[in-house]
């Protein structure tokens, strides 16, 4: 499952879109695949592109996001950098 999702993700990345929307890109993946996804996202960001993603994995978000909008039980959200709210 993880390899298939990684191949799909990489194939979309190859089209070089300027914006990617990702819904739980690391859900149910092993740590090796998560690291590969993280590296692809960081490379993509380094090129000046934008990613909007949803995730329950706050550690992953902290490693890849510049800005975060977090919800607490679907309300009481906050916006900013993760480091300001950790």
C-alpha positions as CSV (number, residue, x, y, z in Angstrom):
1,X,0.0,0.0,0.0
2,X,2.7,2.5,1.0
3,X,4.8,1.9,-2.1
4,X,1.7,2.4,-4.4
5,X,0.9,5.7,-2.7
6,X,4.5,6.9,-2.9
7,X,4.6,6.1,-6.7
8,X,1.3,8.0,-7.2
9,X,2.6,10.9,-5.2
10,X,5.9,11.0,-7.1
11,X,4.1,10.7,-10.5
12,X,2.0,13.8,-9.6
13,X,5.1,15.6,-8.4
14,X,6.8,14.9,-11.8
15,X,4.2,17.1,-13.5
16,X,5.6,20.0,-11.5
17,X,2.4,21.6,-10.4
18,X,2.7,24.9,-8.6
19,X,0.1,23.9,-6.0
20,X,-0.6,20.5,-4.4
21,X,-3.5,19.6,-2.1
22,X,-2.7,16.6,0.0
23,X,-5.2,14.9,2.3
24,X,-3.4,12.8,5.0
25,X,-0.3,12.1,2.8
26,X,1.3,9.9,5.5
27,X,-1.7,8.0,6.9
28,X,-1.0,4.3,7.4
29,X,2.6,4.5,5.9
30,X,5.7,3.1,7.6
31,X,8.4,5.4,8.8
32,X,10.6,4.8,5.7
33,X,7.9,5.9,3.3
34,X,7.0,8.8,5.5
35,X,10.6,10.0,5.3
36,X,10.5,9.8,1.5
37,X,7.2,11.7,1.4
38,X,8.7,14.3,3.7
39,X,11.8,14.7,1.5
40,X,9.6,15.1,-1.7
41,X,7.5,17.8,0.0
42,X,10.6,19.7,1.3
43,X,12.2,19.5,-2.2
44,X,8.9,20.8,-3.7
45,X,8.7,23.7,-1.2
46,X,12.4,24.6,-1.9
47,X,11.4,25.3,-5.5
48,X,8.9,27.9,-4.3
49,X,5.8,25.8,-4.7
50,X,2.8,25.7,-2.4
51,X,1.3,22.7,-0.6
52,X,-1.9,22.6,1.4
53,X,-2.3,19.5,3.4
54,X,-4.4,18.0,6.1
55,X,-2.9,15.7,8.7
56,X,-3.3,14.2,12.2
57,X,0.4,13.7,12.4
58,X,1.5,16.9,14.2
59,X,5.2,15.8,14.1
60,X,5.1,15.5,10.3
61,X,3.4,18.9,10.1
62,X,6.0,20.5,12.3
63,X,8.7,19.2,10.0
64,X,7.2,20.3,6.7
65,X,5.0,23.3,7.3
66,X,5.8,27.0,7.3
67,X,2.3,28.0,8.5
68,X,-0.3,25.9,10.3
69,X,-4.0,26.2,10.9
70,X,-4.8,23.8,13.7
71,X,-8.3,22.9,15.0
72,X,-9.1,21.6,18.5
73,X,-12.2,19.5,18.3
74,X,-13.3,21.3,15.2
75,X,-13.2,24.7,16.8
76,X,-10.8,27.1,18.5
77,X,-8.3,27.1,15.7
78,X,-5.1,28.9,15.6
79,X,-3.0,30.2,12.7
80,X,0.8,30.7,12.7
81,X,4.0,28.8,12.7
82,X,4.0,25.5,14.6
83,X,7.0,26.6,16.7
84,X,4.9,29.4,18.2
85,X,2.3,27.0,19.5
86,X,4.2,23.9,20.4
